[in-house]
Amino acid sequence: MLFFVIEDFHGADRKEIYRRFRDKGRLKPDELVVHHSWIAGDMSRCFMLVEADDATVLQRWVIEWADLVEFEIVPVASSKDMVVALAGHL
């Protein structure tokens, strides 16, 4: 499954976030694949497209950052896949 993840850094110590990332990496489970990552121009948020077979993999990752980052996780599908899935219903 694909997920769009928004990490919100508002109200957090951004230097601490980037220190942890520098020192420990993403702290993600091996089963979580990060396809793309973007940082907002003001460094207030990070946007990621990730993949995991099970949503609990994302929860294990969130726990590693919950003291510094707020997460919004949205299950997504590509437009192409959605058109195929809905073809028989249109």
N, CA, C and O atoms as CSV, one atom per row, in Angstrom:
chain,resi,resn,atom,element,x,y,z
A,1,MET,N,N,0.841,-1.185,0.000
A,1,MET,CA,C,0.000,0.000,0.000
A,1,MET,C,C,0.881,1.241,0.000
A,1,MET,O,O,1.954,1.272,0.603
A,2,LEU,N,N,0.391,2.261,-0.698
A,2,LEU,CA,C,1.078,3.548,-0.700
A,2,LEU,C,C,0.428,4.486,0.304
A,2,LEU,O,O,-0.785,4.462,0.509
A,3,PHE,N,N,1.258,5.309,0.922
A,3,PHE,CA,C,0.779,6.290,1.885
A,3,PHE,C,C,1.467,7.618,1.617
A,3,PHE,O,O,2.661,7.668,1.322
A,4,PHE,N,N,0.691,8.697,1.726
A,4,PHE,CA,C,1.268,10.031,1.699
A,4,PHE,C,C,1.393,10.463,3.147
A,4,PHE,O,O,0.402,10.513,3.875
A,5,VAL,N,N,2.604,10.775,3.560
A,5,VAL,CA,C,2.875,11.125,4.947
A,5,VAL,C,C,3.261,12.603,5.015
A,5,VAL,O,O,4.127,13.071,4.276
A,6,ILE,N,N,2.605,13.313,5.907
A,6,ILE,CA,C,2.966,14.702,6.172
A,6,ILE,C,C,3.492,14.766,7.592
A,6,ILE,O,O,2.776,14.477,8.551
A,7,GLU,N,N,4.751,15.148,7.712
A,7,GLU,CA,C,5.348,15.368,9.025
A,7,GLU,C,C,5.276,16.866,9.298
A,7,GLU,O,O,5.794,17.668,8.521
A,8,ASP,N,N,4.644,17.237,10.385
A,8,ASP,CA,C,4.466,18.641,10.741
A,8,ASP,C,C,5.423,18.991,11.869
A,8,ASP,O,O,5.389,18.379,12.937
A,9,PHE,N,N,6.276,19.979,11.624
A,9,PHE,CA,C,7.285,20.370,12.597
A,9,PHE,C,C,6.885,21.616,13.386
A,9,PHE,O,O,7.674,22.099,14.198
A,10,HIS,N,N,5.678,22.151,13.170
A,10,HIS,CA,C,5.255,23.354,13.897
A,10,HIS,C,C,5.274,23.089,15.396
A,10,HIS,O,O,4.824,22.037,15.850
A,11,GLY,N,N,5.785,24.022,16.150
A,11,GLY,CA,C,5.815,23.867,17.605
A,11,GLY,C,C,6.905,22.936,18.092
A,11,GLY,O,O,6.968,22.621,19.280
A,12,ALA,N,N,7.766,22.492,17.188
A,12,ALA,CA,C,8.839,21.572,17.577
A,12,ALA,C,C,10.183,22.266,17.401
A,12,ALA,O,O,10.298,23.269,16.697
A,13,ASP,N,N,11.181,21.714,18.048
A,13,ASP,CA,C,12.547,22.203,17.895
A,13,ASP,C,C,13.116,21.604,16.610
A,13,ASP,O,O,13.555,20.454,16.596
A,14,ARG,N,N,13.106,22.384,15.543
A,14,ARG,CA,C,13.548,21.868,14.245
A,14,ARG,C,C,15.012,21.451,14.265
A,14,ARG,O,O,15.395,20.495,13.590
A,15,LYS,N,N,15.833,22.163,15.035
A,15,LYS,CA,C,17.236,21.769,15.123
A,15,LYS,C,C,17.363,20.371,15.723
A,15,LYS,O,O,18.202,19.583,15.287
A,16,GLU,N,N,16.537,20.059,16.717
A,16,GLU,CA,C,16.562,18.727,17.325
A,16,GLU,C,C,16.098,17.666,16.330
A,16,GLU,O,O,16.643,16.563,16.294
A,17,ILE,N,N,15.099,18.000,15.528
A,17,ILE,CA,C,14.618,17.058,14.503
A,17,ILE,C,C,15.754,16.725,13.538
A,17,ILE,O,O,16.023,15.554,13.270
A,18,TYR,N,N,16.413,17.751,13.023
A,18,TYR,CA,C,17.471,17.518,12.044
A,18,TYR,C,C,18.715,16.906,12.683
A,18,TYR,O,O,19.447,16.175,12.016
A,19,ARG,N,N,18.966,17.187,13.950
A,19,ARG,CA,C,20.060,16.529,14.671
A,19,ARG,C,C,19.802,15.021,14.753
A,19,ARG,O,O,20.681,14.213,14.454
A,20,ARG,N,N,18.587,14.658,15.161
A,20,ARG,CA,C,18.245,13.235,15.277
A,20,ARG,C,C,18.348,12.553,13.919
A,20,ARG,O,O,18.879,11.448,13.806
A,21,PHE,N,N,17.836,13.221,12.892
A,21,PHE,CA,C,17.897,12.658,11.540
A,21,PHE,C,C,19.360,12.466,11.117
A,21,PHE,O,O,19.714,11.432,10.553
A,22,ARG,N,N,20.199,13.461,11.391
A,22,ARG,CA,C,21.621,13.364,11.045
A,22,ARG,C,C,22.289,12.220,11.798
A,22,ARG,O,O,23.064,11.461,11.216
A,23,ASP,N,N,21.991,12.094,13.089
A,23,ASP,CA,C,22.670,11.114,13.933
A,23,ASP,C,C,22.124,9.703,13.808
A,23,ASP,O,O,22.874,8.734,13.928
A,24,LYS,N,N,20.811,9.576,13.567
A,24,LYS,CA,C,20.183,8.244,13.601
A,24,LYS,C,C,19.450,7.861,12.320
A,24,LYS,O,O,18.955,6.740,12.202
A,25,GLY,N,N,19.377,8.786,11.357
A,25,GLY,CA,C,18.657,8.487,10.126
A,25,GLY,C,C,17.153,8.592,10.332
A,25,GLY,O,O,16.691,9.210,11.291
A,26,ARG,N,N,16.397,7.989,9.430
A,26,ARG,CA,C,14.931,8.076,9.488
A,26,ARG,C,C,14.314,7.260,10.617
A,26,ARG,O,O,13.159,7.489,10.979
A,27,LEU,N,N,15.048,6.329,11.170
A,27,LEU,CA,C,14.550,5.441,12.237
A,27,LEU,C,C,13.322,4.649,11.789
A,27,LEU,O,O,12.444,4.343,12.595
A,28,LYS,N,N,13.271,4.331,10.531
A,28,LYS,CA,C,12.116,3.613,9.997
A,28,LYS,C,C,12.377,2.109,9.984
A,28,LYS,O,O,13.521,1.674,9.856
A,29,PRO,N,N,11.319,1.325,10.117
A,29,PRO,CA,C,11.469,-0.127,9.967
A,29,PRO,C,C,11.933,-0.457,8.544
A,29,PRO,O,O,11.612,0.267,7.602
A,30,ASP,N,N,12.678,-1.534,8.392
A,30,ASP,CA,C,13.165,-1.936,7.067
A,30,ASP,C,C,12.027,-2.184,6.083
A,30,ASP,O,O,12.198,-2.027,4.874
A,31,GLU,N,N,10.865,-2.572,6.606
A,31,GLU,CA,C,9.724,-2.886,5.729
A,31,GLU,C,C,9.083,-1.640,5.118
A,31,GLU,O,O,8.261,-1.750,4.209
A,32,LEU,N,N,9.445,-0.478,5.602
A,32,LEU,CA,C,8.882,0.775,5.089
A,32,LEU,C,C,9.800,1.323,4.005
A,32,LEU,O,O,10.974,1.597,4.252
A,33,VAL,N,N,9.254,1.479,2.800
A,33,VAL,CA,C,10.017,1.990,1.665
A,33,VAL,C,C,9.636,3.446,1.447
A,33,VAL,O,O,8.458,3.766,1.285
A,34,VAL,N,N,10.624,4.325,1.441
A,34,VAL,CA,C,10.395,5.743,1.157
A,34,VAL,C,C,10.707,5.962,-0.321
A,34,VAL,O,O,11.852,5.816,-0.749
A,35,HIS,N,N,9.674,6.316,-1.103
A,35,HIS,CA,C,9.858,6.529,-2.537
A,35,HIS,C,C,10.351,7.947,-2.839
A,35,HIS,O,O,11.259,8.128,-3.650
A,36,HIS,N,N,9.766,8.932,-2.201
A,36,HIS,CA,C,10.148,10.327,-2.426
A,36,HIS,C,C,9.939,11.111,-1.142
A,36,HIS,O,O,9.103,10.761,-0.310
A,37,SER,N,N,10.711,12.173,-0.998
A,37,SER,CA,C,10.596,13.031,0.172
A,37,SER,C,C,10.851,14.473,-0.251
A,37,SER,O,O,11.770,14.748,-1.021
A,38,TRP,N,N,10.029,15.392,0.258
A,38,TRP,CA,C,10.161,16.808,-0.037
A,38,TRP,C,C,10.041,17.587,1.269
A,38,TRP,O,O,9.288,17.196,2.161
A,39,ILE,N,N,10.777,18.680,1.380
A,39,ILE,CA,C,10.703,19.559,2.545
A,39,ILE,C,C,10.105,20.886,2.098
A,39,ILE,O,O,10.495,21.426,1.063
A,40,ALA,N,N,9.164,21.413,2.870
A,40,ALA,CA,C,8.586,22.730,2.586
A,40,ALA,C,C,9.684,23.785,2.632
A,40,ALA,O,O,10.658,23.648,3.372
A,41,GLY,N,N,9.519,24.836,1.836
A,41,GLY,CA,C,10.524,25.888,1.760
A,41,GLY,C,C,10.865,26.507,3.101
A,41,GLY,O,O,12.005,26.914,3.322
A,42,ASP,N,N,9.890,26.585,4.005
A,42,ASP,CA,C,10.148,27.161,5.326
A,42,ASP,C,C,10.575,26.103,6.348
A,42,ASP,O,O,10.695,26.398,7.537
A,43,MET,N,N,10.800,24.887,5.888
A,43,MET,CA,C,11.241,23.757,6.727
A,43,MET,C,C,10.242,23.408,7.826
A,43,MET,O,O,10.623,22.837,8.848
A,44,SER,N,N,8.979,23.744,7.628
A,44,SER,CA,C,7.962,23.476,8.645
A,44,SER,C,C,7.320,22.099,8.504
A,44,SER,O,O,6.704,21.596,9.443
A,45,ARG,N,N,7.467,21.495,7.329
A,45,ARG,CA,C,6.839,20.192,7.083
A,45,ARG,C,C,7.685,19.386,6.111
A,45,ARG,O,O,8.467,19.926,5.328
A,46,CYS,N,N,7.499,18.085,6.189
A,46,CYS,CA,C,8.100,17.154,5.240
A,46,CYS,C,C,6.966,16.340,4.633
A,46,CYS,O,O,6.039,15.932,5.333
A,47,PHE,N,N,7.042,16.111,3.340
A,47,PHE,CA,C,6.031,15.349,2.610
A,47,PHE,C,C,6.713,14.124,2.023
A,47,PHE,O,O,7.754,14.242,1.376
A,48,MET,N,N,6.132,12.949,2.245
A,48,MET,CA,C,6.749,11.717,1.762
A,48,MET,C,C,5.730,10.789,1.124
A,48,MET,O,O,4.580,10.706,1.554
A,49,LEU,N,N,6.175,10.103,0.102
A,49,LEU,CA,C,5.417,8.999,-0.453
A,49,LEU,C,C,6.131,7.739,-0.001
A,49,LEU,O,O,7.290,7.513,-0.348
A,50,VAL,N,N,5.432,6.917,0.779
A,50,VAL,CA,C,6.035,5.703,1.336
A,50,VAL,C,C,5.176,4.494,0.986
A,50,VAL,O,O,4.019,4.624,0.585
A,51,GLU,N,N,5.765,3.332,1.146
A,51,GLU,CA,C,5.050,2.089,0.856
A,51,GLU,C,C,5.292,1.086,1.969
A,51,GLU,O,O,6.409,0.935,2.464
A,52,ALA,N,N,4.218,0.402,2.353
A,52,ALA,CA,C,4.301,-0.663,3.363
A,52,ALA,C,C,3.150,-1.630,3.139
A,52,ALA,O,O,2.070,-1.234,2.701
A,53,ASP,N,N,3.386,-2.884,3.439
A,53,ASP,CA,C,2.327,-3.892,3.303
A,53,ASP,C,C,1.306,-3.799,4.423
A,53,ASP,O,O,0.184,-4.286,4.288
A,54,ASP,N,N,1.691,-3.177,5.529
A,54,ASP,CA,C,0.860,-3.159,6.718
A,54,ASP,C,C,0.976,-1.784,7.378
A,54,ASP,O,O,2.084,-1.286,7.576
A,55,ALA,N,N,-0.140,-1.178,7.712
A,55,ALA,CA,C,-0.139,0.154,8.326
A,55,ALA,C,C,0.559,0.173,9.681
A,55,ALA,O,O,1.023,1.228,10.111
A,56,THR,N,N,0.645,-0.960,10.358
A,56,THR,CA,C,1.317,-0.976,11.657
A,56,THR,C,C,2.815,-0.693,11.519
A,56,THR,O,O,3.458,-0.263,12.477
A,57,VAL,N,N,3.363,-0.933,10.334
A,57,VAL,CA,C,4.764,-0.590,10.080
A,57,VAL,C,C,4.950,0.922,10.232
A,57,VAL,O,O,5.947,1.375,10.794
A,58,LEU,N,N,3.994,1.689,9.734
A,58,LEU,CA,C,4.062,3.140,9.875
A,58,LEU,C,C,3.938,3.552,11.333
A,58,LEU,O,O,4.600,4.497,11.763
A,59,GLN,N,N,3.114,2.871,12.090
A,59,GLN,CA,C,2.942,3.206,13.502
A,59,GLN,C,C,4.234,2.975,14.284
A,59,GLN,O,O,4.553,3.745,15.190
A,60,ARG,N,N,4.978,1.925,13.944
A,60,ARG,CA,C,6.273,1.694,14.603
A,60,ARG,C,C,7.228,2.842,14.306
A,60,ARG,O,O,8.022,3.226,15.164
A,61,TRP,N,N,7.155,3.386,13.107
A,61,TRP,CA,C,8.002,4.497,12.718
A,61,TRP,C,C,7.576,5.782,13.436
A,61,TRP,O,O,8.417,6.530,13.934
A,62,VAL,N,N,6.274,6.026,13.483
A,62,VAL,CA,C,5.744,7.230,14.137
A,62,VAL,C,C,6.189,7.300,15.599
A,62,VAL,O,O,6.515,8.377,16.097
A,63,ILE,N,N,6.203,6.174,16.274
A,63,ILE,CA,C,6.597,6.140,17.692
A,63,ILE,C,C,8.004,6.685,17.887
A,63,ILE,O,O,8.284,7.322,18.903
A,64,GLU,N,N,8.893,6.445,16.930
A,64,GLU,CA,C,10.279,6.919,17.033
A,64,GLU,C,C,10.386,8.446,16.999
A,64,GLU,O,O,11.369,9.013,17.476
A,65,TRP,N,N,9.367,9.112,16.430
A,65,TRP,CA,C,9.417,10.563,16.237
A,65,TRP,C,C,8.310,11.321,16.956
A,65,TRP,O,O,8.269,12.550,16.890
A,66,ALA,N,N,7.425,10.632,17.630
A,66,ALA,CA,C,6.225,11.256,18.205
A,66,ALA,C,C,6.540,12.369,19.202
A,66,ALA,O,O,5.698,13.238,19.430
A,67,ASP,N,N,7.712,12.363,19.791
A,67,ASP,CA,C,8.065,13.415,20.743
A,67,ASP,C,C,8.422,14.735,20.047
A,67,ASP,O,O,8.450,15.785,20.689
A,68,LEU,N,N,8.693,14.686,18.742
A,68,LEU,CA,C,9.108,15.884,18.013
A,68,LEU,C,C,8.218,16.257,16.832
A,68,LEU,O,O,8.159,17.425,16.446
A,69,VAL,N,N,7.532,15.287,16.261
A,69,VAL,CA,C,6.841,15.487,14.991
A,69,VAL,C,C,5.394,15.022,15.090
A,69,VAL,O,O,5.105,14.004,15.721
A,70,GLU,N,N,4.480,15.771,14.464
A,70,GLU,CA,C,3.095,15.313,14.311
A,70,GLU,C,C,2.946,14.749,12.907
A,70,GLU,O,O,3.439,15.325,11.938
A,71,PHE,N,N,2.266,13.624,12.809
A,71,PHE,CA,C,2.120,12.935,11.533
A,71,PHE,C,C,0.678,12.959,11.053
A,71,PHE,O,O,-0.257,12.841,11.845
A,72,GLU,N,N,0.513,13.112,9.751
A,72,GLU,CA,C,-0.754,12.828,9.076
A,72,GLU,C,C,-0.422,11.778,8.030
A,72,GLU,O,O,0.472,11.978,7.207
A,73,ILE,N,N,-1.136,10.662,8.058
A,73,ILE,CA,C,-0.865,9.550,7.150
A,73,ILE,C,C,-2.136,9.276,6.346
A,73,ILE,O,O,-3.198,9.007,6.908
A,74,VAL,N,N,-2.005,9.350,5.013
A,74,VAL,CA,C,-3.145,9.199,4.122
A,74,VAL,C,C,-2.867,8.048,3.155
A,74,VAL,O,O,-1.916,8.116,2.377
A,75,PRO,N,N,-3.687,6.987,3.192
A,75,PRO,CA,C,-3.525,5.929,2.189
A,75,PRO,C,C,-3.879,6.501,0.813
A,75,PRO,O,O,-4.876,7.209,0.670
A,76,VAL,N,N,-3.059,6.192,-0.200
A,76,VAL,CA,C,-3.288,6.731,-1.542
A,76,VAL,C,C,-3.111,5.641,-2.588
A,76,VAL,O,O,-2.526,4.590,-2.329
A,77,ALA,N,N,-3.635,5.922,-3.777
A,77,ALA,CA,C,-3.433,5.074,-4.953
A,77,ALA,C,C,-3.129,5.994,-6.120
A,77,ALA,O,O,-3.581,7.139,-6.148
A,78,SER,N,N,-2.370,5.501,-7.077
A,78,SER,CA,C,-2.084,6.313,-8.251
A,78,SER,C,C,-3.371,6.525,-9.046
A,78,SER,O,O,-4.297,5.719,-8.961
A,79,SER,N,N,-3.423,7.589,-9.804
A,79,SER,CA,C,-4.598,7.853,-10.646
A,79,SER,C,C,-4.805,6.705,-11.624
A,79,SER,O,O,-5.935,6.274,-11.852
A,80,LYS,N,N,-3.717,6.213,-12.200
A,80,LYS,CA,C,-3.800,5.107,-13.155
A,80,LYS,C,C,-4.438,3.872,-12.513
A,80,LYS,O,O,-5.316,3.245,-13.105
A,81,ASP,N,N,-3.993,3.525,-11.297
A,81,ASP,CA,C,-4.554,2.362,-10.601
A,81,ASP,C,C,-6.015,2.572,-10.254
A,81,ASP,O,O,-6.811,1.635,-10.318
A,82,MET,N,N,-6.377,3.799,-9.884
A,82,MET,CA,C,-7.764,4.083,-9.542
A,82,MET,C,C,-8.674,3.971,-10.757
A,82,MET,O,O,-9.788,3.460,-10.644
A,83,VAL,N,N,-8.223,4.437,-11.911
A,83,VAL,CA,C,-9.011,4.337,-13.150
A,83,VAL,C,C,-9.249,2.870,-13.476
A,83,VAL,O,O,-10.362,2.487,-13.836
A,84,VAL,N,N,-8.217,2.050,-13.353
A,84,VAL,CA,C,-8.362,0.609,-13.609
A,84,VAL,C,C,-9.335,-0.008,-12.620
A,84,VAL,O,O,-10.194,-0.796,-13.016
A,85,ALA,N,N,-9.223,0.327,-11.358
A,85,ALA,CA,C,-10.085,-0.246,-10.317
A,85,ALA,C,C,-11.546,0.131,-10.522
A,85,ALA,O,O,-12.439,-0.661,-10.221
A,86,LEU,N,N,-11.795,1.324,-11.027
A,86,LEU,CA,C,-13.165,1.816,-11.187
A,86,LEU,C,C,-13.748,1.570,-12.570
A,86,LEU,O,O,-14.917,1.874,-12.808
A,87,ALA,N,N,-12.964,1.031,-13.476
A,87,ALA,CA,C,-13.372,0.880,-14.879
A,87,ALA,C,C,-14.719,0.173,-15.020
A,87,ALA,O,O,-15.542,0.591,-15.835
A,88,GLY,N,N,-14.960,-0.868,-14.262
A,88,GLY,CA,C,-16.203,-1.620,-14.378
A,88,GLY,C,C,-17.393,-0.937,-13.725
A,88,GLY,O,O,-18.522,-1.413,-13.847
A,89,HIS,N,N,-17.159,0.173,-13.035
A,89,HIS,CA,C,-18.226,0.854,-12.316
A,89,HIS,C,C,-18.600,2.195,-12.950
A,89,HIS,O,O,-19.476,2.896,-12.443
A,90,LEU,N,N,-17.958,2.549,-14.030
A,90,LEU,CA,C,-18.209,3.839,-14.663
A,90,LEU,C,C,-19.082,3.707,-15.891
A,90,LEU,O,O,-19.388,4.706,-16.542
